[in-house]
Amino acid sequence: MNRQGIVTAFRKSSYSSGGQGSECVEVAHTADGGRAVRDSKNPAGGLQFYGPGHWAAFIDGVKAGTFGG
């Protein structure tokens, strides 16, 4: 998928702070219901795309505490 598949603006998490050590990504919706993700400090550095099923599994893992957060 390419930039044409992105159907919303990129958004940064409301939990992101501007403080030291803050590492954040930005996420946008894609035409297929998935997501495009980029580094907020280097938006021109490239994109990663996740289909709807993979994105849903990631969100479920976040909610379940799978990633230690």
CHARMM-style PDB file with segment names, atoms N, HN, CA, C and O in Angstrom:
ATOM      1  N   MET     1       0.844  -1.168   0.000  1.00  0.00      PROA
ATOM      2  CA  MET     1       0.000   0.000   0.000  1.00  0.00      PROA
ATOM      3  C   MET     1       0.890   1.233   0.000  1.00  0.00      PROA
ATOM      4  O   MET     1       2.004   1.199   0.524  1.00  0.00      PROA
ATOM      5  N   ASN     2       0.406   2.313  -0.583  1.00  0.00      PROA
ATOM      6  HN  ASN     2      -0.498   2.340  -1.009  1.00  0.00      PROA
ATOM      7  CA  ASN     2       1.187   3.538  -0.644  1.00  0.00      PROA
ATOM      8  C   ASN     2       0.412   4.697  -0.023  1.00  0.00      PROA
ATOM      9  O   ASN     2      -0.672   4.496   0.524  1.00  0.00      PROA
ATOM     10  N   ARG     3       0.950   5.879  -0.103  1.00  0.00      PROA
ATOM     11  HN  ARG     3       1.831   6.042  -0.547  1.00  0.00      PROA
ATOM     12  CA  ARG     3       0.328   7.058   0.508  1.00  0.00      PROA
ATOM     13  C   ARG     3      -1.115   7.270   0.038  1.00  0.00      PROA
ATOM     14  O   ARG     3      -1.935   7.778   0.803  1.00  0.00      PROA
ATOM     15  N   GLN     4      -1.435   6.898  -1.185  1.00  0.00      PROA
ATOM     16  HN  GLN     4      -0.769   6.485  -1.807  1.00  0.00      PROA
ATOM     17  CA  GLN     4      -2.800   7.085  -1.673  1.00  0.00      PROA
ATOM     18  C   GLN     4      -3.801   6.270  -0.870  1.00  0.00      PROA
ATOM     19  O   GLN     4      -4.992   6.585  -0.867  1.00  0.00      PROA
ATOM     20  N   GLY     5      -3.336   5.224  -0.187  1.00  0.00      PROA
ATOM     21  HN  GLY     5      -2.369   4.968  -0.189  1.00  0.00      PROA
ATOM     22  CA  GLY     5      -4.216   4.400   0.624  1.00  0.00      PROA
ATOM     23  C   GLY     5      -4.523   4.996   1.981  1.00  0.00      PROA
ATOM     24  O   GLY     5      -5.366   4.474   2.711  1.00  0.00      PROA
ATOM     25  N   ILE     6      -3.843   6.097   2.334  1.00  0.00      PROA
ATOM     26  HN  ILE     6      -3.158   6.521   1.741  1.00  0.00      PROA
ATOM     27  CA  ILE     6      -4.071   6.745   3.622  1.00  0.00      PROA
ATOM     28  C   ILE     6      -5.260   7.683   3.473  1.00  0.00      PROA
ATOM     29  O   ILE     6      -5.261   8.562   2.611  1.00  0.00      PROA
ATOM     30  N   VAL     7      -6.279   7.493   4.321  1.00  0.00      PROA
ATOM     31  HN  VAL     7      -6.278   6.779   5.021  1.00  0.00      PROA
ATOM     32  CA  VAL     7      -7.516   8.253   4.159  1.00  0.00      PROA
ATOM     33  C   VAL     7      -7.790   9.245   5.290  1.00  0.00      PROA
ATOM     34  O   VAL     7      -8.794   9.955   5.239  1.00  0.00      PROA
ATOM     35  N   THR     8      -6.936   9.315   6.298  1.00  0.00      PROA
ATOM     36  HN  THR     8      -6.120   8.738   6.339  1.00  0.00      PROA
ATOM     37  CA  THR     8      -7.069  10.320   7.355  1.00  0.00      PROA
ATOM     38  C   THR     8      -5.704  10.952   7.614  1.00  0.00      PROA
ATOM     39  O   THR     8      -4.670  10.446   7.178  1.00  0.00      PROA
ATOM     40  N   ALA     9      -5.731  12.046   8.318  1.00  0.00      PROA
ATOM     41  HN  ALA     9      -6.571  12.457   8.672  1.00  0.00      PROA
ATOM     42  CA  ALA     9      -4.478  12.672   8.728  1.00  0.00      PROA
ATOM     43  C   ALA     9      -3.800  11.804   9.791  1.00  0.00      PROA
ATOM     44  O   ALA     9      -4.464  11.049  10.502  1.00  0.00      PROA
ATOM     45  N   PHE    10      -2.487  11.918   9.889  1.00  0.00      PROA
ATOM     46  HN  PHE    10      -1.948  12.531   9.311  1.00  0.00      PROA
ATOM     47  CA  PHE    10      -1.764  11.230  10.956  1.00  0.00      PROA
ATOM     48  C   PHE    10      -2.065  11.929  12.278  1.00  0.00      PROA
ATOM     49  O   PHE    10      -2.152  13.155  12.347  1.00  0.00      PROA
ATOM     50  N   ARG    11      -2.224  11.116  13.331  1.00  0.00      PROA
ATOM     51  HN  ARG    11      -2.153  10.120  13.276  1.00  0.00      PROA
ATOM     52  CA  ARG    11      -2.489  11.647  14.673  1.00  0.00      PROA
ATOM     53  C   ARG    11      -1.511  11.048  15.666  1.00  0.00      PROA
ATOM     54  O   ARG    11      -1.170   9.867  15.598  1.00  0.00      PROA
ATOM     55  N   LYS    12      -1.068  11.888  16.588  1.00  0.00      PROA
ATOM     56  HN  LYS    12      -1.344  12.847  16.643  1.00  0.00      PROA
ATOM     57  CA  LYS    12      -0.176  11.447  17.652  1.00  0.00      PROA
ATOM     58  C   LYS    12      -1.017  11.161  18.891  1.00  0.00      PROA
ATOM     59  O   LYS    12      -2.035  11.814  19.119  1.00  0.00      PROA
ATOM     60  N   SER    13      -0.597  10.199  19.679  1.00  0.00      PROA
ATOM     61  HN  SER    13       0.230   9.668  19.493  1.00  0.00      PROA
ATOM     62  CA  SER    13      -1.303   9.838  20.899  1.00  0.00      PROA
ATOM     63  C   SER    13      -1.412  11.023  21.844  1.00  0.00      PROA
ATOM     64  O   SER    13      -0.480  11.817  21.963  1.00  0.00      PROA
ATOM     65  N   SER    14      -2.547  11.141  22.512  1.00  0.00      PROA
ATOM     66  HN  SER    14      -3.305  10.495  22.415  1.00  0.00      PROA
ATOM     67  CA  SER    14      -2.723  12.186  23.522  1.00  0.00      PROA
ATOM     68  C   SER    14      -1.844  11.912  24.737  1.00  0.00      PROA
ATOM     69  O   SER    14      -1.641  12.801  25.563  1.00  0.00      PROA
ATOM     70  N   TYR    15      -1.324  10.703  24.857  1.00  0.00      PROA
ATOM     71  HN  TYR    15      -1.489   9.980  24.185  1.00  0.00      PROA
ATOM     72  CA  TYR    15      -0.424  10.346  25.950  1.00  0.00      PROA
ATOM     73  C   TYR    15       1.014  10.773  25.675  1.00  0.00      PROA
ATOM     74  O   TYR    15       1.868  10.692  26.558  1.00  0.00      PROA
ATOM     75  N   SER    16       1.279  11.223  24.465  1.00  0.00      PROA
ATOM     76  HN  SER    16       0.585  11.289  23.748  1.00  0.00      PROA
ATOM     77  CA  SER    16       2.633  11.622  24.102  1.00  0.00      PROA
ATOM     78  C   SER    16       2.962  12.959  24.758  1.00  0.00      PROA
ATOM     79  O   SER    16       2.154  13.887  24.746  1.00  0.00      PROA
ATOM     80  N   SER    17       4.146  13.039  25.324  1.00  0.00      PROA
ATOM     81  HN  SER    17       4.802  12.284  25.333  1.00  0.00      PROA
ATOM     82  CA  SER    17       4.584  14.300  25.920  1.00  0.00      PROA
ATOM     83  C   SER    17       5.755  14.840  25.125  1.00  0.00      PROA
ATOM     84  O   SER    17       6.408  14.103  24.387  1.00  0.00      PROA
ATOM     85  N   GLY    18       6.011  16.097  25.273  1.00  0.00      PROA
ATOM     86  HN  GLY    18       5.480  16.695  25.872  1.00  0.00      PROA
ATOM     87  CA  GLY    18       7.136  16.709  24.580  1.00  0.00      PROA
ATOM     88  C   GLY    18       8.411  16.633  25.384  1.00  0.00      PROA
ATOM     89  O   GLY    18       9.417  17.230  25.001  1.00  0.00      PROA
ATOM     90  N   GLY    19       8.393  15.915  26.484  1.00  0.00      PROA
ATOM     91  HN  GLY    19       7.575  15.430  26.795  1.00  0.00      PROA
ATOM     92  CA  GLY    19       9.543  15.855  27.384  1.00  0.00      PROA
ATOM     93  C   GLY    19      10.675  15.005  26.860  1.00  0.00      PROA
ATOM     94  O   GLY    19      10.593  14.390  25.796  1.00  0.00      PROA
ATOM     95  N   GLN    20      11.723  14.993  27.637  1.00  0.00      PROA
ATOM     96  HN  GLN    20      11.790  15.492  28.501  1.00  0.00      PROA
ATOM     97  CA  GLN    20      12.920  14.239  27.283  1.00  0.00      PROA
ATOM     98  C   GLN    20      12.603  12.744  27.232  1.00  0.00      PROA
ATOM     99  O   GLN    20      11.915  12.219  28.108  1.00  0.00      PROA
ATOM    100  N   GLY    21      13.099  12.076  26.220  1.00  0.00      PROA
ATOM    101  HN  GLY    21      13.658  12.502  25.508  1.00  0.00      PROA
ATOM    102  CA  GLY    21      12.900  10.646  26.109  1.00  0.00      PROA
ATOM    103  C   GLY    21      11.527  10.247  25.588  1.00  0.00      PROA
ATOM    104  O   GLY    21      11.191   9.063  25.568  1.00  0.00      PROA
ATOM    105  N   SER    22      10.739  11.218  25.169  1.00  0.00      PROA
ATOM    106  HN  SER    22      11.012  12.180  25.186  1.00  0.00      PROA
ATOM    107  CA  SER    22       9.420  10.857  24.661  1.00  0.00      PROA
ATOM    108  C   SER    22       9.563  10.307  23.254  1.00  0.00      PROA
ATOM    109  O   SER    22      10.036  10.999  22.353  1.00  0.00      PROA
ATOM    110  N   GLU    23       9.163   9.088  23.075  1.00  0.00      PROA
ATOM    111  HN  GLU    23       8.779   8.526  23.808  1.00  0.00      PROA
ATOM    112  CA  GLU    23       9.226   8.432  21.780  1.00  0.00      PROA
ATOM    113  C   GLU    23       7.801   8.141  21.357  1.00  0.00      PROA
ATOM    114  O   GLU    23       7.058   7.459  22.063  1.00  0.00      PROA
ATOM    115  N   CYS    24       7.429   8.655  20.216  1.00  0.00      PROA
ATOM    116  HN  CYS    24       8.032   9.209  19.642  1.00  0.00      PROA
ATOM    117  CA  CYS    24       6.039   8.519  19.821  1.00  0.00      PROA
ATOM    118  C   CYS    24       5.924   8.191  18.339  1.00  0.00      PROA
ATOM    119  O   CYS    24       6.809   8.497  17.540  1.00  0.00      PROA
ATOM    120  N   VAL    25       4.836   7.576  18.007  1.00  0.00      PROA
ATOM    121  HN  VAL    25       4.116   7.327  18.656  1.00  0.00      PROA
ATOM    122  CA  VAL    25       4.494   7.305  16.624  1.00  0.00      PROA
ATOM    123  C   VAL    25       3.199   8.032  16.307  1.00  0.00      PROA
ATOM    124  O   VAL    25       2.451   8.425  17.203  1.00  0.00      PROA
ATOM    125  N   GLU    26       2.949   8.201  15.026  1.00  0.00      PROA
ATOM    126  HN  GLU    26       3.557   7.882  14.298  1.00  0.00      PROA
ATOM    127  CA  GLU    26       1.704   8.766  14.544  1.00  0.00      PROA
ATOM    128  C   GLU    26       0.996   7.694  13.727  1.00  0.00      PROA
ATOM    129  O   GLU    26       1.636   6.879  13.061  1.00  0.00      PROA
ATOM    130  N   VAL    27      -0.325   7.704  13.784  1.00  0.00      PROA
ATOM    131  HN  VAL    27      -0.845   8.365  14.325  1.00  0.00      PROA
ATOM    132  CA  VAL    27      -1.116   6.667  13.129  1.00  0.00      PROA
ATOM    133  C   VAL    27      -2.191   7.317  12.266  1.00  0.00      PROA
ATOM    134  O   VAL    27      -2.806   8.305  12.667  1.00  0.00      PROA
ATOM    135  N   ALA    28      -2.413   6.759  11.081  1.00  0.00      PROA
ATOM    136  HN  ALA    28      -1.914   5.956  10.755  1.00  0.00      PROA
ATOM    137  CA  ALA    28      -3.480   7.201  10.183  1.00  0.00      PROA
ATOM    138  C   ALA    28      -4.259   5.980   9.706  1.00  0.00      PROA
ATOM    139  O   ALA    28      -3.714   4.880   9.626  1.00  0.00      PROA
ATOM    140  N   HSD    29      -5.528   6.179   9.391  1.00  0.00      PROA
ATOM    141  HN  HSD    29      -5.972   7.073   9.455  1.00  0.00      PROA
ATOM    142  CA  HSD    29      -6.369   5.110   8.844  1.00  0.00      PROA
ATOM    143  C   HSD    29      -6.040   4.906   7.365  1.00  0.00      PROA
ATOM    144  O   HSD    29      -5.698   5.852   6.656  1.00  0.00      PROA
ATOM    145  N   THR    30      -6.150   3.665   6.917  1.00  0.00      PROA
ATOM    146  HN  THR    30      -6.428   2.897   7.494  1.00  0.00      PROA
ATOM    147  CA  THR    30      -5.962   3.350   5.503  1.00  0.00      PROA
ATOM    148  C   THR    30      -7.293   2.924   4.889  1.00  0.00      PROA
ATOM    149  O   THR    30      -8.246   2.593   5.594  1.00  0.00      PROA
ATOM    150  N   ALA    31      -7.333   2.942   3.570  1.00  0.00      PROA
ATOM    151  HN  ALA    31      -6.559   3.211   2.996  1.00  0.00      PROA
ATOM    152  CA  ALA    31      -8.563   2.654   2.843  1.00  0.00      PROA
ATOM    153  C   ALA    31      -9.116   1.259   3.135  1.00  0.00      PROA
ATOM    154  O   ALA    31     -10.327   1.046   3.067  1.00  0.00      PROA
ATOM    155  N   ASP    32      -8.240   0.313   3.457  1.00  0.00      PROA
ATOM    156  HN  ASP    32      -7.257   0.486   3.512  1.00  0.00      PROA
ATOM    157  CA  ASP    32      -8.697  -1.059   3.702  1.00  0.00      PROA
ATOM    158  C   ASP    32      -9.108  -1.299   5.158  1.00  0.00      PROA
ATOM    159  O   ASP    32      -9.431  -2.427   5.528  1.00  0.00      PROA
ATOM    160  N   GLY    33      -9.099  -0.240   5.991  1.00  0.00      PROA
ATOM    161  HN  GLY    33      -8.837   0.677   5.690  1.00  0.00      PROA
ATOM    162  CA  GLY    33      -9.469  -0.390   7.395  1.00  0.00      PROA
ATOM    163  C   GLY    33      -8.286  -0.648   8.302  1.00  0.00      PROA
ATOM    164  O   GLY    33      -8.449  -0.807   9.512  1.00  0.00      PROA
ATOM    165  N   GLY    34      -7.094  -0.690   7.727  1.00  0.00      PROA
ATOM    166  HN  GLY    34      -6.962  -0.561   6.744  1.00  0.00      PROA
ATOM    167  CA  GLY    34      -5.880  -0.888   8.512  1.00  0.00      PROA
ATOM    168  C   GLY    34      -5.314   0.445   8.957  1.00  0.00      PROA
ATOM    169  O   GLY    34      -6.026   1.448   9.021  1.00  0.00      PROA
ATOM    170  N   ARG    35      -4.022   0.446   9.264  1.00  0.00      PROA
ATOM    171  HN  ARG    35      -3.444  -0.368   9.211  1.00  0.00      PROA
ATOM    172  CA  ARG    35      -3.367   1.657   9.734  1.00  0.00      PROA
ATOM    173  C   ARG    35      -1.994   1.810   9.101  1.00  0.00      PROA
ATOM    174  O   ARG    35      -1.318   0.834   8.776  1.00  0.00      PROA
ATOM    175  N   ALA    36      -1.608   3.068   8.938  1.00  0.00      PROA
ATOM    176  HN  ALA    36      -2.157   3.861   9.202  1.00  0.00      PROA
ATOM    177  CA  ALA    36      -0.248   3.436   8.548  1.00  0.00      PROA
ATOM    178  C   ALA    36       0.389   4.062   9.779  1.00  0.00      PROA
ATOM    179  O   ALA    36      -0.261   4.827  10.492  1.00  0.00      PROA
ATOM    180  N   VAL    37       1.651   3.744  10.034  1.00  0.00      PROA
ATOM    181  HN  VAL    37       2.179   3.122   9.455  1.00  0.00      PROA
ATOM    182  CA  VAL    37       2.346   4.221  11.227  1.00  0.00      PROA
ATOM    183  C   VAL    37       3.672   4.841  10.803  1.00  0.00      PROA
ATOM    184  O   VAL    37       4.363   4.325   9.924  1.00  0.00      PROA
ATOM    185  N   ARG    38       4.016   5.971  11.450  1.00  0.00      PROA
ATOM    186  HN  ARG    38       3.454   6.390  12.163  1.00  0.00      PROA
ATOM    187  CA  ARG    38       5.294   6.620  11.180  1.00  0.00      PROA
ATOM    188  C   ARG    38       5.866   7.198  12.478  1.00  0.00      PROA
ATOM    189  O   ARG    38       5.142   7.381  13.457  1.00  0.00      PROA
ATOM    190  N   ASP    39       7.152   7.479  12.476  1.00  0.00      PROA
ATOM    191  HN  ASP    39       7.740   7.331  11.681  1.00  0.00      PROA
ATOM    192  CA  ASP    39       7.850   8.073  13.604  1.00  0.00      PROA
ATOM    193  C   ASP    39       7.514   9.566  13.638  1.00  0.00      PROA
ATOM    194  O   ASP    39       7.705  10.265  12.643  1.00  0.00      PROA
ATOM    195  N   SER    40       7.015  10.058  14.773  1.00  0.00      PROA
ATOM    196  HN  SER    40       6.859   9.490  15.581  1.00  0.00      PROA
ATOM    197  CA  SER    40       6.617  11.463  14.852  1.00  0.00      PROA
ATOM    198  C   SER    40       7.808  12.415  14.752  1.00  0.00      PROA
ATOM    199  O   SER    40       7.641  13.568  14.353  1.00  0.00      PROA
ATOM    200  N   LYS    41       8.999  11.953  15.106  1.00  0.00      PROA
ATOM    201  HN  LYS    41       9.135  11.017  15.431  1.00  0.00      PROA
ATOM    202  CA  LYS    41      10.182  12.809  15.023  1.00  0.00      PROA
ATOM    203  C   LYS    41      10.809  12.800  13.628  1.00  0.00      PROA
ATOM    204  O   LYS    41      11.641  13.651  13.314  1.00  0.00      PROA
ATOM    205  N   ASN    42      10.415  11.847  12.804  1.00  0.00      PROA
ATOM    206  HN  ASN    42       9.739  11.156  13.060  1.00  0.00      PROA
ATOM    207  CA  ASN    42      10.969  11.734  11.455  1.00  0.00      PROA
ATOM    208  C   ASN    42       9.873  11.279  10.498  1.00  0.00      PROA
ATOM    209  O   ASN    42       9.938  10.167   9.972  1.00  0.00      PROA
ATOM    210  N   PRO    43       8.866  12.122  10.264  1.00  0.00      PROA
ATOM    211  CA  PRO    43       7.725  11.704   9.441  1.00  0.00      PROA
ATOM    212  C   PRO    43       8.082  11.341   8.000  1.00  0.00      PROA
ATOM    213  O   PRO    43       7.354  10.586   7.356  1.00  0.00      PROA
ATOM    214  N   ALA    44       9.178  11.864   7.497  1.00  0.00      PROA
ATOM    215  HN  ALA    44       9.770  12.477   8.020  1.00  0.00      PROA
ATOM    216  CA  ALA    44       9.598  11.539   6.129  1.00  0.00      PROA
ATOM    217  C   ALA    44      10.440  10.267   6.080  1.00  0.00      PROA
ATOM    218  O   ALA    44      10.863   9.849   5.002  1.00  0.00      PROA
ATOM    219  N   GLY    45      10.687   9.651   7.226  1.00  0.00      PROA
ATOM    220  HN  GLY    45      10.344   9.991   8.101  1.00  0.00      PROA
ATOM    221  CA  GLY    45      11.583   8.508   7.305  1.00  0.00      PROA
ATOM    222  C   GLY    45      10.994   7.194   6.855  1.00  0.00      PROA
ATOM    223  O   GLY    45      11.708   6.192   6.815  1.00  0.00      PROA
ATOM    224  N   GLY    46       9.728   7.158   6.518  1.00  0.00      PROA
ATOM    225  HN  GLY    46       9.148   7.972   6.551  1.00  0.00      PROA
ATOM    226  CA  GLY    46       9.120   5.926   6.038  1.00  0.00      PROA
ATOM    227  C   GLY    46       7.855   5.578   6.798  1.00  0.00      PROA
ATOM    228  O   GLY    46       7.581   6.122   7.868  1.00  0.00      PROA
ATOM    229  N   LEU    47       7.107   4.683   6.238  1.00  0.00      PROA
ATOM    230  HN  LEU    47       7.330   4.241   5.369  1.00  0.00      PROA
ATOM    231  CA  LEU    47       5.824   4.258   6.798  1.00  0.00      PROA
ATOM    232  C   LEU    47       5.808   2.748   6.969  1.00  0.00      PROA
ATOM    233  O   LEU    47       6.471   2.018   6.231  1.00  0.00      PROA
ATOM    234  N   GLN    48       5.051   2.295   7.941  1.00  0.00      PROA
ATOM    235  HN  GLN    48       4.513   2.888   8.540  1.00  0.00      PROA
ATOM    236  CA  GLN    48       4.743   0.877   8.074  1.00  0.00      PROA
ATOM    237  C   GLN    48       3.232   0.744   7.949  1.00  0.00      PROA
ATOM    238  O   GLN    48       2.484   1.558   8.491  1.00  0.00      PROA
ATOM    239  N   PHE    49       2.789  -0.276   7.238  1.00  0.00      PROA
ATOM    240  HN  PHE    49       3.396  -0.937   6.798  1.00  0.00      PROA
ATOM    241  CA  PHE    49       1.358  -0.494   7.040  1.00  0.00      PROA
ATOM    242  C   PHE    49       0.936  -1.791   7.711  1.00  0.00      PROA
ATOM    243  O   PHE    49       1.644  -2.796   7.647  1.00  0.00      PROA
ATOM    244  N   TYR    50      -0.221  -1.759   8.354  1.00  0.00      PROA
ATOM    245  HN  TYR    50      -0.796  -0.943   8.406  1.00  0.00      PROA
ATOM    246  CA  TYR    50      -0.794  -2.925   9.032  1.00  0.00      PROA
ATOM    247  C   TYR    50      -2.226  -3.102   8.567  1.00  0.00      PROA
ATOM    248  O   TYR    50      -3.020  -2.161   8.598  1.00  0.00      PROA
ATOM    249  N   GLY    51      -2.556  -4.315   8.132  1.00  0.00      PROA
ATOM    250  HN  GLY    51      -1.912  -5.080   8.106  1.00  0.00      PROA
ATOM    251  CA  GLY    51      -3.915  -4.615   7.723  1.00  0.00      PROA
ATOM    252  C   GLY    51      -4.853  -4.607   8.921  1.00  0.00      PROA
ATOM    253  O   GLY    51      -4.395  -4.605  10.064  1.00  0.00      PROA
ATOM    254  N   PRO    52      -6.164  -4.603   8.673  1.00  0.00      PROA
ATOM    255  CA  PRO    52      -7.137  -4.520   9.762  1.00  0.00      PROA
ATOM    256  C   PRO    52      -6.995  -5.617  10.815  1.00  0.00      PROA
ATOM    257  O   PRO    52      -7.107  -5.338  12.008  1.00  0.00      PROA
ATOM    258  N   GLY    53      -6.755  -6.839  10.403  1.00  0.00      PROA
ATOM    259  HN  GLY    53      -6.663  -7.066   9.433  1.00  0.00      PROA
ATOM    260  CA  GLY    53      -6.627  -7.947  11.352  1.00  0.00      PROA
ATOM    261  C   GLY    53      -5.396  -7.831  12.228  1.00  0.00      PROA
ATOM    262  O   GLY    53      -5.453  -8.081  13.431  1.00  0.00      PROA
ATOM    263  N   HSD    54      -4.286  -7.450  11.620  1.00  0.00      PROA
ATOM    264  HN  HSD    54      -4.240  -7.247  10.642  1.00  0.00      PROA
ATOM    265  CA  HSD    54      -3.049  -7.285  12.390  1.00  0.00      PROA
ATOM    266  C   HSD    54      -3.160  -6.105  13.355  1.00  0.00      PROA
ATOM    267  O   HSD    54      -2.689  -6.182  14.490  1.00  0.00      PROA
ATOM    268  N   TRP    55      -3.781  -5.014  12.904  1.00  0.00      PROA
ATOM    269  HN  TRP    55      -4.163  -4.952  11.982  1.00  0.00      PROA
ATOM    270  CA  TRP    55      -3.936  -3.860  13.782  1.00  0.00      PROA
ATOM    271  C   TRP    55      -4.842  -4.216  14.963  1.00  0.00      PROA
ATOM    272  O   TRP    55      -4.553  -3.841  16.099  1.00  0.00      PROA
ATOM    273  N   ALA    56      -5.931  -4.933  14.704  1.00  0.00      PROA
ATOM    274  HN  ALA    56      -6.166  -5.238  13.781  1.00  0.00      PROA
ATOM    275  CA  ALA    56      -6.847  -5.341  15.784  1.00  0.00      PROA
ATOM    276  C   ALA    56      -6.130  -6.240  16.792  1.00  0.00      PROA
ATOM    277  O   ALA    56      -6.335  -6.104  17.998  1.00  0.00      PROA
ATOM    278  N   ALA    57      -5.293  -7.153  16.307  1.00  0.00      PROA
ATOM    279  HN  ALA    57      -5.126  -7.264  15.327  1.00  0.00      PROA
ATOM    280  CA  ALA    57      -4.539  -8.032  17.211  1.00  0.00      PROA
ATOM    281  C   ALA    57      -3.567  -7.222  18.057  1.00  0.00      PROA
ATOM    282  O   ALA    57      -3.395  -7.510  19.241  1.00  0.00      PROA
ATOM    283  N   PHE    58      -2.931  -6.219  17.472  1.00  0.00      PROA
ATOM    284  HN  PHE    58      -3.070  -5.985  16.510  1.00  0.00      PROA
ATOM    285  CA  PHE    58      -2.023  -5.358  18.217  1.00  0.00      PROA
ATOM    286  C   PHE    58      -2.775  -4.604  19.313  1.00  0.00      PROA
ATOM    287  O   PHE    58      -2.326  -4.566  20.459  1.00  0.00      PROA
ATOM    288  N   ILE    59      -3.900  -4.013  18.975  1.00  0.00      PROA
ATOM    289  HN  ILE    59      -4.265  -4.044  18.044  1.00  0.00      PROA
ATOM    290  CA  ILE    59      -4.698  -3.265  19.963  1.00  0.00      PROA
ATOM    291  C   ILE    59      -5.161  -4.193  21.081  1.00  0.00      PROA
ATOM    292  O   ILE    59      -5.115  -3.825  22.254  1.00  0.00      PROA
ATOM    293  N   ASP    60      -5.604  -5.390  20.722  1.00  0.00      PROA
ATOM    294  HN  ASP    60      -5.642  -5.689  19.769  1.00  0.00      PROA
ATOM    295  CA  ASP    60      -6.006  -6.361  21.752  1.00  0.00      PROA
ATOM    296  C   ASP    60      -4.834  -6.675  22.682  1.00  0.00      PROA
ATOM    297  O   ASP    60      -5.023  -6.784  23.893  1.00  0.00      PROA
ATOM    298  N   GLY    61      -3.634  -6.821  22.135  1.00  0.00      PROA
ATOM    299  HN  GLY    61      -3.481  -6.733  21.151  1.00  0.00      PROA
ATOM    300  CA  GLY    61      -2.450  -7.086  22.940  1.00  0.00      PROA
ATOM    301  C   GLY    61      -2.120  -5.927  23.873  1.00  0.00      PROA
ATOM    302  O   GLY    61      -1.738  -6.142  25.023  1.00  0.00      PROA
ATOM    303  N   VAL    62      -2.269  -4.705  23.381  1.00  0.00      PROA
ATOM    304  HN  VAL    62      -2.580  -4.531  22.447  1.00  0.00      PROA
ATOM    305  CA  VAL    62      -2.035  -3.524  24.223  1.00  0.00      PROA
ATOM    306  C   VAL    62      -3.007  -3.522  25.389  1.00  0.00      PROA
ATOM    307  O   VAL    62      -2.615  -3.328  26.539  1.00  0.00      PROA
ATOM    308  N   LYS    63      -4.270  -3.739  25.082  1.00  0.00      PROA
ATOM    309  HN  LYS    63      -4.588  -3.897  24.148  1.00  0.00      PROA
ATOM    310  CA  LYS    63      -5.304  -3.735  26.130  1.00  0.00      PROA
ATOM    311  C   LYS    63      -5.088  -4.839  27.166  1.00  0.00      PROA
ATOM    312  O   LYS    63      -5.414  -4.672  28.342  1.00  0.00      PROA
ATOM    313  N   ALA    64      -4.540  -5.956  26.721  1.00  0.00      PROA
ATOM    314  HN  ALA    64      -4.276  -6.091  25.766  1.00  0.00      PROA
ATOM    315  CA  ALA    64      -4.316  -7.101  27.626  1.00  0.00      PROA
ATOM    316  C   ALA    64      -3.003  -6.974  28.398  1.00  0.00      PROA
ATOM    317  O   ALA    64      -2.717  -7.807  29.258  1.00  0.00      PROA
ATOM    318  N   GLY    65      -2.204  -5.953  28.108  1.00  0.00      PROA
ATOM    319  HN  GLY    65      -2.436  -5.277  27.410  1.00  0.00      PROA
ATOM    320  CA  GLY    65      -0.936  -5.784  28.810  1.00  0.00      PROA
ATOM    321  C   GLY    65       0.176  -6.668  28.290  1.00  0.00      PROA
ATOM    322  O   GLY    65       1.183  -6.857  28.972  1.00  0.00      PROA
ATOM    323  N   THR    66       0.015  -7.206  27.110  1.00  0.00      PROA
ATOM    324  HN  THR    66      -0.803  -7.052  26.557  1.00  0.00      PROA
ATOM    325  CA  THR    66       0.988  -8.125  26.536  1.00  0.00      PROA
ATOM    326  C   THR    66       2.367  -7.507  26.384  1.00  0.00      PROA
ATOM    327  O   THR    66       3.369  -8.220  26.441  1.00  0.00      PROA
ATOM    328  N   PHE    67       2.441  -6.205  26.192  1.00  0.00      PROA
ATOM    329  HN  PHE    67       1.627  -5.625  26.145  1.00  0.00      PROA
ATOM    330  CA  PHE    67       3.705  -5.554  25.889  1.00  0.00      PROA
ATOM    331  C   PHE    67       4.343  -4.908  27.116  1.00  0.00      PROA
ATOM    332  O   PHE    67       5.272  -4.112  26.979  1.00  0.00      PROA
ATOM    333  N   GLY    68       3.870  -5.232  28.283  1.00  0.00      PROA
ATOM    334  HN  GLY    68       3.116  -5.879  28.395  1.00  0.00      PROA
ATOM    335  CA  GLY    68       4.494  -4.772  29.510  1.00  0.00      PROA
ATOM    336  C   GLY    68       4.198  -3.341  29.908  1.00  0.00      PROA
ATOM    337  O   GLY    68       4.853  -2.801  30.799  1.00  0.00      PROA
ATOM    338  N   GLY    69       3.217  -2.714  29.261  1.00  0.00      PROA
ATOM    339  HN  GLY    69       2.685  -3.153  28.537  1.00  0.00      PROA
ATOM    340  CA  GLY    69       2.936  -1.319  29.583  1.00  0.00      PROA
ATOM    341  C   GLY    69       1.764  -1.191  30.423  1.00  0.00      PROA
ATOM    342  OT1 GLY    69       1.385  -0.079  30.789  1.00  0.00      PROA
TER     343      GLY     69
END
